[in-house]
Structures are given as C-alpha cells and as structure tokens.
C-alpha cells in the first residue's frame, strides 16, 4: 500500500493496525521516503529490504566509475 505522509499523520492509528497484514510505503511530494512494517514481519535478506530502492538495471561498473570520480 502507498500512502502520503499527510494521510499517515492524519490517520496513524489506522495505518499502524494495517501493518499487521501489509507493508505501507509512505510518500512525500510523490516520492517514496519510508516504509512502515509490522514488528512481526521478518525480512530474510538485505536484498528484500532494498527491493524497490535499487534499480533493476544497475550497472556495477558505472557505480565504480561514479564512486571513483568523487575522490
């Protein structure tokens, strides 16, 4: 479920209860900024936590070049 930060602020209790069955992505100005998940949810791997954050078409070589250009 995707919800705006304003909606979360106005109805926090409702969304807190919903985390028992689903994850809630919080947006601000149309961009995802946080994820609200229930404490009983278990994440098995780091990659599943990063799902949706790291693009699928990531190129490791481009990242290395970009990182090296910063130094």
JOJODA-V608477 format. One record per helix or strand of 2 or more residues. SS is the DSSP state (alpha for helix, beta for strand). FROM is the first residue (numbers start at 0). TO is the last residue. Records with the same first field share a line. If there is no record, write none. Layout:
# JOJODA-V608477
SS: FROM-TO + FROM-TO
This chain:
# JOJODA-V608477
beta: 1-3 + 23-27 + 30-35
alpha: 4-9 + 11-17 + 45-49 + 59-68
